[in-house]
Amino acid sequence: MPESFVVHREAHIAAPPAAVFALMTDPEKILRWMGTEAQVEPQPGGLYLVNVTGARFARGSFREVVPVHRLAYSFGWDGSEVVPPGSSLVEIDLIEQGGGTLLRLTHSGLPSADQCAGHAEGWAHYLERLTEVAAGRDPGPDPFYGRT
């Protein structure tokens, strides 16, 4: 079996876990911080489909949904042979902390160091935007728009 590469990210968010959970599971709220289209069915087996940059769809299915505390979904890119839809796993834990939320993200099952670095950059970027939106600020236009 080939070696798997993993991305770990944490973000401290000035909003309660319920608000952060909604920003990650409500299609209209997702679009405030990431993507141009979103179709999500946050229940085990439900669809995860987000056009992240306006040029690239992430696709998978929810594996675990524990309202306001945890999300896990398979993840990959439509049309990709390197990271095809559903080939990796994103796990997000939301932990109440000091009136806000500690978000812990693990993205496992990536096939190479290059893919790990690229996804680490993407998650850092989008978690920063999520943090801005959760605090009631406008993150501005997404500089990743149009990226393939």
Rosetta blueprint (number, residue, H / E / L):
1 M L
2 P L
3 E L
4 S L
5 F E
6 V E
7 V E
8 H E
9 R E
10 E E
11 A E
12 H E
13 I E
14 A L
15 A L
16 P L
17 P H
18 A H
19 A H
20 V H
21 F H
22 A H
23 L H
24 M H
25 T H
26 D L
27 P H
28 E H
29 K H
30 I H
31 L L
32 R L
33 W L
34 M L
35 G L
36 T L
37 E E
38 A E
39 Q E
40 V E
41 E L
42 P L
43 Q L
44 P L
45 G L
46 G L
47 L E
48 Y E
49 L E
50 V E
51 N E
52 V L
53 T L
54 G L
55 A L
56 R L
57 F E
58 A E
59 R E
60 G E
61 S E
62 F E
63 R E
64 E E
65 V E
66 V E
67 P L
68 V L
69 H L
70 R E
71 L E
72 A E
73 Y E
74 S E
75 F E
76 G L
77 W E
78 D L
79 G L
80 S L
81 E L
82 V L
83 V L
84 P L
85 P L
86 G L
87 S L
88 S E
89 L E
90 V E
91 E E
92 I E
93 D E
94 L E
95 I E
96 E E
97 Q E
98 G L
99 G L
100 G E
101 T E
102 L E
103 L E
104 R E
105 L E
106 T E
107 H E
108 S E
109 G E
110 L E
111 P L
112 S L
113 A H
114 D H
115 Q H
116 C H
117 A H
118 G H
119 H H
120 A H
121 E H
122 G H
123 W H
124 A H
125 H H
126 Y H
127 L H
128 E H
129 R H
130 L H
131 T H
132 E H
133 V H
134 A H
135 A L
136 G L
137 R L
138 D L
139 P L
140 G L
141 P L
142 D L
143 P L
144 F L
145 Y L
146 G L
147 R L
148 T L
